[in-house]
Amino acid sequence: MTQRRPYRPTRRALFAVGGGALLARPALAQTGAWPNRTVRVIAPFVPGGSADTLGRLVAQELTTTLGQSFVVENRAGAGGVVGSQQVARAAPDGYTFVISGIASHVVAPVVNPNAGFDPLRDFTHVAFLGGPPTILVVGAQLPVHNLAEFIALVRAGRPMSYGSPGAGTHGHLFGVAFARASGLPLEHVPYRGAGGAVADLIAGNLPAASITLASSLAGIRAGQLRALAVTTPRRTAVVPDVPTFAEQGFPDLVGITWFGLSGPAGLPEPIVTTLNREVVRIMAGPRMRERLAADSFESGDYSAPAFTRFVESEIARWAPVARAAGLSAE
């Protein structure tokens, strides 16, 4: 794997399909080793969100690949803390996992010092799944067509607020990071999900929003929203005319709202190796490639140790931003 900055996941896994995947599956299912019963995958957020949707897609494929049921259970609460606690306290036998992510394993431990788990010490981070990039969009009524005009408008004295899917979400953190990097006095308006922000943008009740590309794509294509910058390392084929933050003078504003598959600390190495290999293969498969492309997801082919290093780097990167945003209870 090409060496990259840890928060810039490669798209290589989306295009490299393992030719031996089908041949390997019967052997995995017939070994009599792990798994030999149902595997629980906890989605620590409400049904229908990105963690839930992605978890169910992967669980369905793992069920076929490994010959045992992988069942997703929603355990929402406290920004992902409730479900993550359950997995952190589970036996490390390979039958309980969590869809980990930036909200539950980076922000939540900062916001809630009583979370009851350490995101590195108490988990085995098995496989990187991916997620959608964040995009800065404005309503069509706002008289700006690019990021430079947006910055100039705010610096000229126009009060500016931006919506996000909620306090502590990736959209919120990127908004804070952009405000700090640009020196703009931006006011955050948290919503309960991106849908409300998009509706207010279209209605002219909100000037800007920092949300996922997937949640804003329909509005962009309909001409109701205007995209100013995206957090991918290079322009994405989904919206090729939208420049990245990096190419507009903000090289550190690169990243995605990522998700992964993690288990309790101390998972046996053979289970970690097998599950990582199968998840990488699944994420590279044609059905998953098509599904991810439809939602403008980025993915990657991290090994388990590389994914662990990625989580560590995300904690180092975003915990100070969360504290700067006033999210920390410390």
CORDA-V962637 format. One record per run of one state. SS is the DSSP state (h for helix, s for strand, l for the rest). FROM is the first residue (numbers start at 1). TO is the last residue. If there is no record, write none. Layout:
BEGIN
ss->[SS,SS]
from->[FROM,FROM]
to->[TO,TO]
END
This chain:
BEGIN
ss->[l,h,l,h,l,s,l,h,l,s,l,h,l,s,h,l,s,l,h,l,s,l,h,l,s,l,h,l,s,h,l,s,l,h,l,s,l,h,l,s,l,h,l,h,l,s,l,h,l]
from->[1,12,15,21,31,39,44,50,67,70,75,78,89,96,102,112,123,140,147,156,160,165,170,183,186,191,194,204,208,213,222,225,231,237,240,244,245,246,249,256,265,269,285,286,295,297,299,304,325]
to->[11,14,20,30,38,43,49,66,69,74,77,88,95,101,111,122,139,146,155,159,164,169,182,185,190,193,203,207,212,221,224,230,236,239,243,244,245,248,255,264,268,284,285,294,296,298,303,324,330]
END
